Amino acid sequence: MASTHGDDIELVELNQATSSTHEETGQQVLQQHLTSTPGEVQGQEFSLPQADGGRDAWLFLAGCFAIEALVWGFPFSFGIFQDYYTTHAPFSSSAGIANIGTTSTGIMYLSSPLMFAILQAWPRSRRRCAIAGLLLIALALVASSFAQRVIHLILTQGILYAIGGTLLYTPTILFLDEWFVRRKGLAFGIMWAGTGMAGVFVPFLMTWGLTRYGFRTMLRAWALTLLLLSSPLLLFVKPRLPVPATARRPAFSFRFLRSSTFCCLQAGNVLQGLGFFIPNIYLPTYARALGLDAVHATVTVALANSAAVVGAVLLGALIDRLHVTTVALIATLGGGASVLLLWGAATSFPTLCAFSVLYGLTAGGFSCTYTGVVREVQKREPAAGSGMVFGMLSLGRGIGSVAAGPVSEALLGARPWVGRAWAGYGTGYGALIVFAGVLNGLGGVGWVARRVGWV
């Protein structure tokens, strides 16, 4: 491993300093709140909830885990809907179906910088923003149930859902940064594992509902489910630090965008994003191409998502101990190798299952490296806000997500090597497999950049 004993000491000292600074900032904010509050509140004594542990922190993290599962689990299971839409009226003869899922995830990523900037400038709006996002998600799902053409699904299940998801999801990131300091990587890993956990049961639920009731009833039922399950969780997803009554709007620094550290790590993030989403979209349709039924096709998605739960927690714990480029290399080489060696070799259900597990375990946890990227960027650019760095990383991943839809359709439409190449490479998915495998592997470019001194 690239981490040395000296690096570990430096990281511990950095975490201690960060924690101390975070606590001091919290006390300063609290004092501002007190001095800005009239009447009897002025003389009361307040204490901040414990960071990195305690009842309130773990309840908050549990709420974030569940919201992550409910918001992201649906678009990350879009492969089930893609399989349904391509085989059922009124969409079966339409092009552009893959763009529905990639548009949804892509916009949630792409809009992150703007939402982080807005919520940092107006911190009092964060909780109201989350409520509005939940209502907008439900509206998007109900509206998509009336769709007659693919463009209607792109506008509702894709764009409108993504806007609501961003409004609901972004405040949790800012709040988590207050609740966890020393164990930030682990906390983000646990929260992001919610997507994988939802991906275990959502595909089976959607497959059953789509087969039995059709997409219109299933989308309306999921809208109601989101409202009923998410509304109580918003009681626990709240800030740890009180917002001053007269808070000043922060000055944003974008100097970090010119640093070689950010540029190299962002390049790996974009490249990995270009390849990452393709297996999630096409696993069910590939399974059908092998002659498997809907249940077996759903199992492949569920296995990838369940493995991603473990992968997110493990990589989240590693990012608190190892350099970010080392953890990114583990995720990207594992993901790329699993695509090229296992998906490429998959002509049977067991091999496809093995691919799903290894891919979810490695590539599925790549987003957990973001806390490490923020840490490295702030070492060189202390004025860089963690929310803005995180937002820019999400934007980079969104570029990959949005591009994955049209690129994958073009590669699949070309159908090279059919009947002339080995195993999965000769099924018509060969170009798609190569593209996804190579791009996943290139996501570890930051490790090379560190060796030459650019990171």
N, C-alpha and C positions, 0 to 999 in steps of 0.2 A: 504493500500500500504506500501511497505517496506521502502520507502524513508522518512526521517525525515527532520525537518526544518534545523537541523545542516548539514545534507547531502546536502541540497539545497544550503546553503551558501558556503559549500566547493566546490560544483560543479561550482557555479558562479565564485568563486575565481580562480578555475582551468581554466575555459574557458577564463577568462580575462588574466590570465598569459600566456595561450597558444596563445591567439590572439596577445598579446604584443610580445611574442617571435617570432611568425610567421612574424609579421611586421618587427621586427628588423632584422630577417634573410633575409627577402626580400630586405631591404635596404643594408645589407652587400653584398648580391649577386649582387645588382645593382651597388654598388660601385666597386666591382671586375670587373664587365662587363665594366664599364667606364674606369677604369685604364688599362684594357687589350685591349682597342680599340684604334687604331691609329687615327691620323689626327684630323679633325674637330669635330668628335663625342666626343672627350675628353672633350670639354668645354661645351657641351650641358647640359641642365637640364632635368631630367626625373622625372616622378611621377608614382608610381604604381597604377594600377586600383584598385578601391575600392573592399575590400573583404566583403562577406556576404550581398551584395546588389549592386545596381547600374545597369546601362544598360548592361555593359559588362558581369557582373556576371550572370545576368538573361538570357542573350542570350546564354552564355556558358552552363548554366543548361538546357535550352531548347534544345540545340544541343545534350547534353548528354542523355536527355530523349528520343529524337527521335532515336539516335543511339542504345540505350538500347532496344528500341522497335523493331527496324529492325534486330538487331543481335540475341537477345534472344527470340523474339516473335515466330520465326520460329521453333526452337527446342522445345519450351515449348508448341507448338500446335501440336506436333508430333502425338498425339493420333488420329488426323484426318487422317494422312498418314498411321498410323498403321491399322486403320479400312479399309482404301482403299487397302493397300498391302495384307491384309489377305483375301480379297474377290475378288481380281482381278489378272489375269495373268500378268506377269509370276511368281509372288511371292506367290500366294495363298496357295500352298502346301508346302511352305518352313518354316523351323523353324528359330528362332533367329531374327525375325523382331523387337521385343521389344528392342533388343540390338542396333539398329540404333540410336534411340532417346537418350537412356541413354549413349551411347558412345559419342555422340556429346556434351551433357551438361557435362558429366563427364570429358572429356579431357579439356574442357574450364576451368573447376574448377581446375583439377589436374595440369595443366601447369602454373597456376598463379604464384606460388613462383618463378619458373625459369624466367618467363617474367618480374616480378617485379624486380628481381635482375639485369637482363640485362638492363632494362630501367633506373634503378637508377645508374648503372655503366656508361652507355652511354646516358645521358639525351638528347643530341642533336638528337638522332635517334627516339625520341618518335613520332613525327608527321609523319615522313617517314614510321615508323612502322604501323601507322594507315592506311595510304594509301595502303601499301602492303597487309594489312589484308583485306581491302575491295575488292581488286582485287582477292585475293585468295578465298574469300567467293563466289564471282560470278563464278569463275572457278569451284569450288566444285559443285555448283548447276547445272551448265551446264554439267559437267562430269557425275553427278548422273543421268541425264536425259537419258543417254545411257546405264544404268545398265540393265543387263539381269538376275542377280542372287543377292541374299540378301547380299553376301559378297561384291559385287560391291557397294551397297548402304552403307554398313558399312564403306568402305574405303573412299567414296566420301561425301555422305550426313552426315556421322558420323565423321570420323577422319579429312579429309581435311577441311570440313566446320569449325570444332572446332579449328583447327590451325589458320585459317583466322580470326575467331571470337575473339580468344585470342589476336592476333596482333592488331585488331581494338579496342577492348574493354579496354584492360589494360591501355593504356595511359590516358583514360578518368578518371580512378580512381585516378591516380597520379595528374592530373591537378585539379580535384575537391578538393583534399586535400589542394591546394593552394588558390582556390577561396573562400572556405567557412571554417570558423573557429568556430565561436560561434554557427552557425546554421548548423553544419556539419551533424548531424543526420537527420534533416529535408531535407537537400539538397540530401543526399543519398536516403532518402525515396522517394523523388520526382523522382529522376533519375530511381530508381528501379521500380517505378510504371509504367515506360514505357513498361516493359515486360507484365504487366497485361493489359495495354491499347492495346498493339498489339494483345494480346490474345482475345480481344473482337471482332476485325474485321478479323484477320487472319484466324481463323477457318471457318468463313462463306465464306470468299474469297476462301480458299483452297477447301472447300466442293463443292462450285459452279464450280470452275475451274477443279477439278479432275473429277467431274461428267460429265462436258460438253466436256472437251478437253483431259483428261487423264493426268497421272503424268509427261510424258515427256514434253509436251507443258507447263504445269504449272510450272515446275521447271525452265525452260528457261525464262519464263515470269517473275518469281520472281527474278531471277538473274539480269535481266535488270532493274526491279523496284528498287532493292537495289542500283544499281550503280547510277541511276538517282536521287534517293532521298537522299542517304547518301553523295554523293560527295560535294554538296553545304554546308552541315552541318559541314564538316571538317574545313571550314573557321572560324567557331565560337569556335570549340573545340581546344583550344590552351592554353599554359601555362600563368599564371599570372605573374610569376617571370622570369626575363631574365636569360638565362643560361650563366654562366661566360665563357669567351673565353678560359680560362685555368682551367676548373673545375677538381677537384681531385676526383678520384673514391672513393665512400664511403666505410668505413669498416663495414661489416655486423656483427651484434651481434645476436647470436642464443641462448643466455642464457635464454631467455624467454620461450624456449621450455621445460625447466626443472622446470618452476615455477608451483606451484599447481593451481594458478589462470588460467593460460592458459590451462593446462591439463584438468581441470574440465569443463571449458567452451567449449573447443574443443571436449570433449567427448559428450556433449549435442548436439553440432553441427553435429557430425558424425551420432549420433543416429537419430536425426531428419531428416537428409538427406536420411538415409536408408528408412524411411517411406514416406517422403514427395512426391517423384516423382511418386509413384505408382498410386494414383488417377488421376494424369495428363495423365498418359499413358493409363489407362484402363477405364476411364469414358465413352468414345464413344462406346467401345465394350460391356461394361456392359449395357449401354442403349439399344444397339441392342439386347442383350440377353433378355431384358424385352419386346421386340417386338416393340420398338420405331423406327421411321424412321431416316434417316440421318440428317434431319433438327433438330429434337428434340435432337439427340445425340450431334450435334454441339452446341446447346443452352447450354447444361450442361457445356461444356468447356468454352464457352464465359462468362457464369455467374461466374464461378470460377475465371477467369482472371479479369473480371471487378471488382469483389469484392476485388481482390488482389491489385488493384490500390488504393482503399480507405484504405485497410489494411496497405499497405506500407507507405503511407503518415502519417497515424495515429500513427503507431508504430515508424516511424522515428521521429515524433515530441515527442513522449513519451521518446525515448531513450536520448533526450537532457535534460530530467527532472527527470527520475527515474533511479534506478540502473538497469544495464543490465540484471541481473538475474530475476528481477521482470517482465520486458518486455518479456523476453524469456519464462517465465512461462505462461504469458497471451497467447502468440502465440501457445505454444506447448499443453497446456491443452485444449485450444479451438479447435485446429486442431485434437488432438486425440479423444476428445469427439464427434466431428462432424462425424468422420469416424465410430466410434463404434456404435453411437446411431442413426445417420441419414443414412449414407450409409448402415449400417447393416440392417436398417429398410426399406430401399428403395425398394419398389416393384411397384412404380408408378412414373410418371413424376414429379408431384409436390414435392414429398419427395426428389427425386433426385436433383431437383432444390434447395430446401432448404439446402441440404448438400453442393452443389457447392458454394452457397453464403457464408455460415458460414466457410467453409474450406478456401476459398480464403481470407476472411476477417481476419482470424487468422493466419493459417500456411503460407499463401501466403506472409506475411510480415516479416517472420523470419530473412531473410538476413539483415534486417535493424538493427538487434542487433549487427552487426559486428563493427560499429563505437563505441558502448559501450564496446565491448570486447577490442578493441584497447586501449581505454581510461584506462580501469582497468589494463591491462597488463603494460602499460607505467607508471602507478603510482608506480608499484613495480620494473619495469625494464626500467628506462628512456632511456637506450641505444637502446631499441628495436625500429626498424624503423616501422612506421605505414604501409608502403607498404608491408614489409615482413610479419608482423603479419596478415595483410589482406590476403596475398597470402597463408599462412598456413591454414587460416580458409577456404579459397576457396578449397584448397587441401582436407581438411577433408570432405567438402560437396561433392567434386568430388568422393571420395571413396564411399559415399552413392549412388550417381547417377549411377556409373558404376556397383556397386553390385546389384542395384535394378532390372536391366534387367534380368539377369539369375536367381536371387532369385524369382522374380515374376513369371517367366515362370515355374519354378519348383513347386511353390505353386499352380499355376493354373492347372498345369498338374496333380497334385495329386487328385484334385477335391473331397476333403473330405466333408462329411455331406450333399451331394446332396440329396434333397428330404427328409432329416431327421431333418434338422434344420430350425429355424424360419426365415422368410423373406429373406433378401439378403444373410444370412449365409447359406441358403440351395440351393443357385443357382449355386454352383461350385466356387464362388468367396469368400466363407467364410474364408478360411485360409488367403487369400490375405487381406481381410478387417481387420482381427484380427492383422496380422503382421503390416499393415500400421498404425492402430490406436494405438497400444502399442508403436511402435517405435516413432511415432510423440509425444506421451505423455512423453516418456523418455527424449526427448530433453530438458526438463526443469530441468535436474539433477543439473545444476549449482545453482539453488535456494536452493536446499538441501545442497550443498557443502558450500554455504555462511553461512547457519545456523550453521554449525559445524566448521567454521573458515578457510576453505580451499580456499575461494575466498575473 
